[in-house]
């Protein structure tokens, strides 16, 4: 599931990560850095997946979709694979 949404996570990760980092720094100033990083990462990824789901099919859905010019072409079948089908 996350592999299909990697573009969403890659492009917009910085915003919820920055907000989460600031919130955890204010709420837990003496918190363990490892657990804080894990919590911020999980929060950011879940937030992005929910945001992508919320805007899917709307006018702003283009923010989370790959443009047509950047899509990968389907793999070509070799002569032996074409005969088998």
Backbone atoms as SQL, in Angstrom:
CREATE TABLE atoms (id INTEGER PRIMARY KEY, chain TEXT, resi INTEGER, resn TEXT, atom TEXT, x REAL, y REAL, z REAL);
INSERT INTO atoms VALUES
  (1, 'A', 1, 'UNK', 'N', 0.813, -1.194, 0.000),
  (2, 'A', 1, 'UNK', 'CA', 0.000, 0.000, 0.000),
  (3, 'A', 1, 'UNK', 'C', 0.861, 1.265, 0.000),
  (4, 'A', 2, 'UNK', 'N', 1.884, 1.308, 0.813),
  (5, 'A', 2, 'UNK', 'CA', 2.716, 2.503, 0.875),
  (6, 'A', 2, 'UNK', 'C', 3.546, 2.681, -0.377),
  (7, 'A', 3, 'UNK', 'N', 3.905, 1.587, -1.050),
  (8, 'A', 3, 'UNK', 'CA', 4.696, 1.698, -2.265),
  (9, 'A', 3, 'UNK', 'C', 3.970, 2.453, -3.360),
  (10, 'A', 4, 'UNK', 'N', 2.688, 2.264, -3.467),
  (11, 'A', 4, 'UNK', 'CA', 1.901, 2.988, -4.471),
  (12, 'A', 4, 'UNK', 'C', 1.735, 4.454, -4.113),
  (13, 'A', 5, 'UNK', 'N', 1.939, 4.787, -2.892),
  (14, 'A', 5, 'UNK', 'CA', 1.771, 6.160, -2.426),
  (15, 'A', 5, 'UNK', 'C', 3.107, 6.837, -2.130),
  (16, 'A', 6, 'UNK', 'N', 4.201, 6.289, -2.615),
  (17, 'A', 6, 'UNK', 'CA', 5.511, 6.847, -2.292),
  (18, 'A', 6, 'UNK', 'C', 5.673, 8.263, -2.827),
  (19, 'A', 7, 'UNK', 'N', 5.064, 8.589, -3.966),
  (20, 'A', 7, 'UNK', 'CA', 5.149, 9.944, -4.496),
  (21, 'A', 7, 'UNK', 'C', 4.494, 10.936, -3.534),
  (22, 'A', 8, 'UNK', 'N', 3.367, 10.554, -2.984),
  (23, 'A', 8, 'UNK', 'CA', 2.664, 11.394, -2.007),
  (24, 'A', 8, 'UNK', 'C', 3.554, 11.643, -0.806),
  (25, 'A', 9, 'UNK', 'N', 4.131, 10.592, -0.292),
  (26, 'A', 9, 'UNK', 'CA', 4.957, 10.713, 0.905),
  (27, 'A', 9, 'UNK', 'C', 6.215, 11.515, 0.603),
  (28, 'A', 10, 'UNK', 'N', 6.823, 11.265, -0.535),
  (29, 'A', 10, 'UNK', 'CA', 8.067, 11.948, -0.889),
  (30, 'A', 10, 'UNK', 'C', 7.868, 13.447, -1.083),
  (31, 'A', 11, 'UNK', 'N', 6.832, 13.828, -1.787),
  (32, 'A', 11, 'UNK', 'CA', 6.666, 15.229, -2.149),
  (33, 'A', 11, 'UNK', 'C', 6.166, 16.117, -1.016),
  (34, 'A', 12, 'UNK', 'N', 5.364, 15.587, -0.127),
  (35, 'A', 12, 'UNK', 'CA', 4.725, 16.443, 0.873),
  (36, 'A', 12, 'UNK', 'C', 5.140, 16.118, 2.305),
  (37, 'A', 13, 'UNK', 'N', 6.155, 15.312, 2.495),
  (38, 'A', 13, 'UNK', 'CA', 6.526, 14.860, 3.832),
  (39, 'A', 13, 'UNK', 'C', 7.001, 15.995, 4.731),
  (40, 'A', 14, 'UNK', 'N', 7.654, 16.992, 4.161),
  (41, 'A', 14, 'UNK', 'CA', 8.306, 18.009, 4.966),
  (42, 'A', 14, 'UNK', 'C', 7.333, 18.805, 5.839),
  (43, 'A', 15, 'UNK', 'N', 6.127, 19.077, 5.344),
  (44, 'A', 15, 'UNK', 'CA', 5.210, 19.941, 6.091),
  (45, 'A', 15, 'UNK', 'C', 4.689, 19.289, 7.378),
  (46, 'A', 16, 'UNK', 'N', 4.074, 18.100, 7.325),
  (47, 'A', 16, 'UNK', 'CA', 3.634, 17.509, 8.590),
  (48, 'A', 16, 'UNK', 'C', 4.813, 17.107, 9.484),
  (49, 'A', 17, 'UNK', 'N', 5.969, 16.812, 8.881),
  (50, 'A', 17, 'UNK', 'CA', 7.141, 16.483, 9.683),
  (51, 'A', 17, 'UNK', 'C', 7.596, 17.708, 10.477),
  (52, 'A', 18, 'UNK', 'N', 7.622, 18.857, 9.841),
  (53, 'A', 18, 'UNK', 'CA', 8.042, 20.073, 10.528),
  (54, 'A', 18, 'UNK', 'C', 7.071, 20.443, 11.644),
  (55, 'A', 19, 'UNK', 'N', 5.776, 20.329, 11.371),
  (56, 'A', 19, 'UNK', 'CA', 4.777, 20.629, 12.401),
  (57, 'A', 19, 'UNK', 'C', 4.890, 19.639, 13.561),
  (58, 'A', 20, 'UNK', 'N', 5.015, 18.359, 13.246),
  (59, 'A', 20, 'UNK', 'CA', 5.154, 17.343, 14.291),
  (60, 'A', 20, 'UNK', 'C', 6.404, 17.526, 15.121),
  (61, 'A', 21, 'UNK', 'N', 7.492, 17.893, 14.460),
  (62, 'A', 21, 'UNK', 'CA', 8.750, 18.129, 15.176),
  (63, 'A', 21, 'UNK', 'C', 8.611, 19.291, 16.151),
  (64, 'A', 22, 'UNK', 'N', 7.965, 20.371, 15.707),
  (65, 'A', 22, 'UNK', 'CA', 7.778, 21.523, 16.592),
  (66, 'A', 22, 'UNK', 'C', 6.847, 21.189, 17.756),
  (67, 'A', 23, 'UNK', 'N', 5.775, 20.452, 17.469),
  (68, 'A', 23, 'UNK', 'CA', 4.850, 20.067, 18.549),
  (69, 'A', 23, 'UNK', 'C', 5.518, 19.181, 19.590),
  (70, 'A', 24, 'UNK', 'N', 6.246, 18.185, 19.133),
  (71, 'A', 24, 'UNK', 'CA', 6.895, 17.295, 20.100),
  (72, 'A', 24, 'UNK', 'C', 7.993, 18.014, 20.874),
  (73, 'A', 25, 'UNK', 'N', 8.673, 18.960, 20.244),
  (74, 'A', 25, 'UNK', 'CA', 9.701, 19.724, 20.958),
  (75, 'A', 25, 'UNK', 'C', 9.084, 20.589, 22.054),
  (76, 'A', 26, 'UNK', 'N', 7.886, 21.096, 21.793),
  (77, 'A', 26, 'UNK', 'CA', 7.224, 21.931, 22.814),
  (78, 'A', 26, 'UNK', 'C', 6.558, 21.094, 23.901),
  (79, 'A', 27, 'UNK', 'N', 5.936, 19.973, 23.507),
  (80, 'A', 27, 'UNK', 'CA', 5.219, 19.150, 24.479),
  (81, 'A', 27, 'UNK', 'C', 6.142, 18.254, 25.298),
  (82, 'A', 28, 'UNK', 'N', 7.211, 17.772, 24.668),
  (83, 'A', 28, 'UNK', 'CA', 8.142, 16.855, 25.328),
  (84, 'A', 28, 'UNK', 'C', 9.574, 17.336, 25.131),
  (85, 'A', 29, 'UNK', 'N', 9.961, 18.413, 25.805),
  (86, 'A', 29, 'UNK', 'CA', 11.302, 18.966, 25.568),
  (87, 'A', 29, 'UNK', 'C', 12.430, 18.021, 25.971),
  (88, 'A', 30, 'UNK', 'N', 12.186, 17.132, 26.921),
  (89, 'A', 30, 'UNK', 'CA', 13.223, 16.198, 27.359),
  (90, 'A', 30, 'UNK', 'C', 12.976, 14.792, 26.829),
  (91, 'A', 31, 'UNK', 'N', 12.180, 14.670, 25.775),
  (92, 'A', 31, 'UNK', 'CA', 11.842, 13.367, 25.224),
  (93, 'A', 31, 'UNK', 'C', 13.034, 12.699, 24.555),
  (94, 'A', 32, 'UNK', 'N', 12.992, 11.384, 24.472),
  (95, 'A', 32, 'UNK', 'CA', 14.033, 10.610, 23.812),
  (96, 'A', 32, 'UNK', 'C', 14.025, 10.928, 22.316),
  (97, 'A', 33, 'UNK', 'N', 15.150, 11.302, 21.743),
  (98, 'A', 33, 'UNK', 'CA', 15.179, 11.674, 20.324),
  (99, 'A', 33, 'UNK', 'C', 14.761, 10.535, 19.385),
  (100, 'A', 34, 'UNK', 'N', 15.084, 9.309, 19.721),
  (101, 'A', 34, 'UNK', 'CA', 14.715, 8.179, 18.874),
  (102, 'A', 34, 'UNK', 'C', 13.206, 7.982, 18.812),
  (103, 'A', 35, 'UNK', 'N', 12.562, 7.986, 19.971),
  (104, 'A', 35, 'UNK', 'CA', 11.109, 7.816, 20.005),
  (105, 'A', 35, 'UNK', 'C', 10.405, 9.017, 19.392),
  (106, 'A', 36, 'UNK', 'N', 10.971, 10.196, 19.602),
  (107, 'A', 36, 'UNK', 'CA', 10.391, 11.400, 19.010),
  (108, 'A', 36, 'UNK', 'C', 10.446, 11.327, 17.489),
  (109, 'A', 37, 'UNK', 'N', 11.578, 10.906, 16.948),
  (110, 'A', 37, 'UNK', 'CA', 11.709, 10.786, 15.493),
  (111, 'A', 37, 'UNK', 'C', 10.739, 9.749, 14.939),
  (112, 'A', 38, 'UNK', 'N', 10.591, 8.641, 15.629),
  (113, 'A', 38, 'UNK', 'CA', 9.653, 7.612, 15.185),
  (114, 'A', 38, 'UNK', 'C', 8.215, 8.135, 15.208),
  (115, 'A', 39, 'UNK', 'N', 7.845, 8.808, 16.282),
  (116, 'A', 39, 'UNK', 'CA', 6.481, 9.338, 16.394),
  (117, 'A', 39, 'UNK', 'C', 6.205, 10.390, 15.323),
  (118, 'A', 40, 'UNK', 'N', 7.162, 11.265, 15.065),
  (119, 'A', 40, 'UNK', 'CA', 6.985, 12.306, 14.048),
  (120, 'A', 40, 'UNK', 'C', 6.877, 11.682, 12.666),
  (121, 'A', 41, 'UNK', 'N', 7.669, 10.674, 12.370),
  (122, 'A', 41, 'UNK', 'CA', 7.619, 10.004, 11.074),
  (123, 'A', 41, 'UNK', 'C', 6.274, 9.326, 10.858),
  (124, 'A', 42, 'UNK', 'N', 5.810, 8.599, 11.856),
  (125, 'A', 42, 'UNK', 'CA', 4.511, 7.918, 11.746),
  (126, 'A', 42, 'UNK', 'C', 3.395, 8.946, 11.589),
  (127, 'A', 43, 'UNK', 'N', 3.426, 9.998, 12.369),
  (128, 'A', 43, 'UNK', 'CA', 2.418, 11.054, 12.285),
  (129, 'A', 43, 'UNK', 'C', 2.406, 11.683, 10.887),
  (130, 'A', 44, 'UNK', 'N', 3.573, 11.970, 10.346),
  (131, 'A', 44, 'UNK', 'CA', 3.655, 12.610, 9.029),
  (132, 'A', 44, 'UNK', 'C', 3.139, 11.689, 7.928),
  (133, 'A', 45, 'UNK', 'N', 3.514, 10.426, 7.951),
  (134, 'A', 45, 'UNK', 'CA', 3.083, 9.491, 6.910),
  (135, 'A', 45, 'UNK', 'C', 1.574, 9.277, 6.974),
  (136, 'A', 46, 'UNK', 'N', 1.042, 9.081, 8.160),
  (137, 'A', 46, 'UNK', 'CA', -0.401, 8.866, 8.303),
  (138, 'A', 46, 'UNK', 'C', -1.168, 10.118, 7.884),
  (139, 'A', 47, 'UNK', 'N', -0.679, 11.285, 8.258),
  (140, 'A', 47, 'UNK', 'CA', -1.323, 12.536, 7.871),
  (141, 'A', 47, 'UNK', 'C', -1.363, 12.686, 6.355),
  (142, 'A', 48, 'UNK', 'N', -0.262, 12.360, 5.690),
  (143, 'A', 48, 'UNK', 'CA', -0.217, 12.473, 4.230),
  (144, 'A', 48, 'UNK', 'C', -1.157, 11.485, 3.553),
  (145, 'A', 49, 'UNK', 'N', -1.214, 10.277, 4.055),
  (146, 'A', 49, 'UNK', 'CA', -2.114, 9.292, 3.462),
  (147, 'A', 49, 'UNK', 'C', -3.578, 9.700, 3.638),
  (148, 'A', 50, 'UNK', 'N', -3.907, 10.264, 4.781),
  (149, 'A', 50, 'UNK', 'CA', -5.276, 10.747, 5.001),
  (150, 'A', 50, 'UNK', 'C', -5.587, 11.957, 4.113),
  (151, 'A', 51, 'UNK', 'N', -4.613, 12.847, 3.953),
  (152, 'A', 51, 'UNK', 'CA', -4.820, 14.011, 3.092),
  (153, 'A', 51, 'UNK', 'C', -4.998, 13.583, 1.645),
  (154, 'A', 52, 'UNK', 'N', -4.215, 12.626, 1.190),
  (155, 'A', 52, 'UNK', 'CA', -4.348, 12.138, -0.181),
  (156, 'A', 52, 'UNK', 'C', -5.698, 11.502, -0.409),
  (157, 'A', 53, 'UNK', 'N', -6.168, 10.747, 0.553),
  (158, 'A', 53, 'UNK', 'CA', -7.483, 10.116, 0.449),
  (159, 'A', 53, 'UNK', 'C', -8.588, 11.173, 0.438),
  (160, 'A', 54, 'UNK', 'N', -8.411, 12.239, 1.210),
  (161, 'A', 54, 'UNK', 'CA', -9.438, 13.278, 1.309),
  (162, 'A', 54, 'UNK', 'C', -9.579, 14.075, 0.016),
  (163, 'A', 55, 'UNK', 'N', -8.490, 14.292, -0.703),
  (164, 'A', 55, 'UNK', 'CA', -8.560, 15.115, -1.915),
  (165, 'A', 55, 'UNK', 'C', -8.675, 14.291, -3.187),
  (166, 'A', 56, 'UNK', 'N', -8.653, 12.980, -3.080),
  (167, 'A', 56, 'UNK', 'CA', -8.781, 12.125, -4.266),
  (168, 'A', 56, 'UNK', 'C', -10.132, 12.381, -4.940),
  (169, 'A', 57, 'UNK', 'N', -10.103, 12.647, -6.235),
  (170, 'A', 57, 'UNK', 'CA', -11.329, 12.894, -6.987),
  (171, 'A', 57, 'UNK', 'C', -11.843, 14.319, -6.907),
  (172, 'A', 58, 'UNK', 'N', -11.115, 15.202, -6.240),
  (173, 'A', 58, 'UNK', 'CA', -11.523, 16.603, -6.159),
  (174, 'A', 58, 'UNK', 'C', -10.639, 17.438, -7.080),
  (175, 'A', 59, 'UNK', 'N', -10.875, 18.734, -7.110),
  (176, 'A', 59, 'UNK', 'CA', -10.078, 19.616, -7.963),
  (177, 'A', 59, 'UNK', 'C', -8.613, 19.678, -7.554),
  (178, 'A', 60, 'UNK', 'N', -8.335, 19.507, -6.291),
  (179, 'A', 60, 'UNK', 'CA', -6.941, 19.565, -5.841),
  (180, 'A', 60, 'UNK', 'C', -6.277, 18.188, -5.825),
  (181, 'A', 61, 'UNK', 'N', -6.937, 17.203, -6.369),
  (182, 'A', 61, 'UNK', 'CA', -6.370, 15.865, -6.441),
  (183, 'A', 61, 'UNK', 'C', -5.111, 15.795, -7.274),
  (184, 'A', 62, 'UNK', 'N', -4.906, 16.774, -8.162),
  (185, 'A', 62, 'UNK', 'CA', -3.700, 16.784, -8.986),
  (186, 'A', 62, 'UNK', 'C', -2.431, 16.918, -8.146),
  (187, 'A', 63, 'UNK', 'N', -2.565, 17.444, -6.937),
  (188, 'A', 63, 'UNK', 'CA', -1.394, 17.591, -6.080),
  (189, 'A', 63, 'UNK', 'C', -0.749, 16.255, -5.732),
  (190, 'A', 64, 'UNK', 'N', -1.541, 15.199, -5.725),
  (191, 'A', 64, 'UNK', 'CA', -1.044, 13.889, -5.335),
  (192, 'A', 64, 'UNK', 'C', -1.069, 12.885, -6.483),
  (193, 'A', 65, 'UNK', 'N', -1.079, 13.352, -7.725),
  (194, 'A', 65, 'UNK', 'CA', -1.070, 12.405, -8.836),
  (195, 'A', 65, 'UNK', 'C', 0.102, 12.696, -9.761),
  (196, 'A', 66, 'UNK', 'N', 0.599, 11.657, -10.366),
  (197, 'A', 66, 'UNK', 'CA', 1.727, 11.793, -11.278),
  (198, 'A', 66, 'UNK', 'C', 1.221, 12.343, -12.608),
  (199, 'A', 67, 'UNK', 'N', 1.907, 13.350, -13.171),
  (200, 'A', 67, 'UNK', 'CA', 1.474, 13.870, -14.469),
  (201, 'A', 67, 'UNK', 'C', 1.649, 12.817, -15.561),
  (202, 'A', 68, 'UNK', 'N', 0.864, 12.937, -16.613),
  (203, 'A', 68, 'UNK', 'CA', 0.887, 11.945, -17.688),
  (204, 'A', 68, 'UNK', 'C', 2.271, 11.836, -18.319),
  (205, 'A', 69, 'UNK', 'N', 2.992, 12.943, -18.426),
  (206, 'A', 69, 'UNK', 'CA', 4.303, 12.897, -19.069),
  (207, 'A', 69, 'UNK', 'C', 5.338, 12.160, -18.218),
  (208, 'A', 70, 'UNK', 'N', 5.066, 11.981, -16.931),
  (209, 'A', 70, 'UNK', 'CA', 6.032, 11.333, -16.048),
  (210, 'A', 70, 'UNK', 'C', 5.668, 9.884, -15.729),
  (211, 'A', 71, 'UNK', 'N', 4.652, 9.350, -16.380),
  (212, 'A', 71, 'UNK', 'CA', 4.250, 7.963, -16.109),
  (213, 'A', 71, 'UNK', 'C', 5.179, 7.005, -16.816),
  (214, 'A', 72, 'UNK', 'N', 5.377, 5.874, -16.194),
  (215, 'A', 72, 'UNK', 'CA', 6.224, 4.847, -16.774),
  (216, 'A', 72, 'UNK', 'C', 5.428, 4.051, -17.790),
  (217, 'A', 73, 'UNK', 'N', 6.066, 3.723, -18.891),
  (218, 'A', 73, 'UNK', 'CA', 5.408, 2.916, -19.921),
  (219, 'A', 73, 'UNK', 'C', 5.331, 1.474, -19.443),
  (220, 'A', 74, 'UNK', 'N', 4.279, 0.753, -19.822),
  (221, 'A', 74, 'UNK', 'CA', 4.210, -0.665, -19.438),
  (222, 'A', 74, 'UNK', 'C', 5.350, -1.435, -20.092),
  (223, 'A', 75, 'UNK', 'N', 5.852, -2.481, -19.449),
  (224, 'A', 75, 'UNK', 'CA', 6.977, -3.222, -20.022),
  (225, 'A', 75, 'UNK', 'C', 6.576, -3.904, -21.323),
  (226, 'A', 76, 'UNK', 'N', 7.507, -3.915, -22.269),
  (227, 'A', 76, 'UNK', 'CA', 7.252, -4.587, -23.536),
  (228, 'A', 76, 'UNK', 'C', 7.508, -6.079, -23.382),
  (229, 'A', 77, 'UNK', 'N', 6.683, -6.859, -24.011),
  (230, 'A', 77, 'UNK', 'CA', 6.843, -8.298, -23.966),
  (231, 'A', 77, 'UNK', 'C', 7.813, -8.729, -25.063),
  (232, 'A', 78, 'UNK', 'N', 8.681, -9.659, -24.725),
  (233, 'A', 78, 'UNK', 'CA', 9.601, -10.205, -25.723),
  (234, 'A', 78, 'UNK', 'C', 8.850, -11.158, -26.656),
  (235, 'A', 79, 'UNK', 'N', 9.509, -11.639, -27.719),
  (236, 'A', 79, 'UNK', 'CA', 8.822, -12.503, -28.680),
  (237, 'A', 79, 'UNK', 'C', 8.331, -13.807, -28.059),
  (238, 'A', 80, 'UNK', 'N', 9.070, -14.379, -27.119),
  (239, 'A', 80, 'UNK', 'CA', 8.636, -15.634, -26.495),
  (240, 'A', 80, 'UNK', 'C', 7.447, -15.395, -25.574),
  (241, 'A', 81, 'UNK', 'N', 7.445, -14.295, -24.847),
  (242, 'A', 81, 'UNK', 'CA', 6.315, -14.012, -23.952),
  (243, 'A', 81, 'UNK', 'C', 5.067, -13.670, -24.751),
  (244, 'A', 82, 'UNK', 'N', 5.223, -13.010, -25.892),
  (245, 'A', 82, 'UNK', 'CA', 4.059, -12.676, -26.726),
  (246, 'A', 82, 'UNK', 'C', 3.425, -13.932, -27.315),
  (247, 'A', 83, 'UNK', 'N', 4.216, -14.947, -27.645),
  (248, 'A', 83, 'UNK', 'CA', 3.687, -16.188, -28.190),
  (249, 'A', 83, 'UNK', 'C', 2.933, -16.993, -27.137),
  (250, 'A', 84, 'UNK', 'N', 3.379, -16.892, -25.889),
  (251, 'A', 84, 'UNK', 'CA', 2.760, -17.688, -24.826),
  (252, 'A', 84, 'UNK', 'C', 1.384, -17.157, -24.457),
  (253, 'A', 85, 'UNK', 'N', 1.099, -15.899, -24.747),
  (254, 'A', 85, 'UNK', 'CA', -0.202, -15.339, -24.370),
  (255, 'A', 85, 'UNK', 'C', -1.241, -15.484, -25.419);
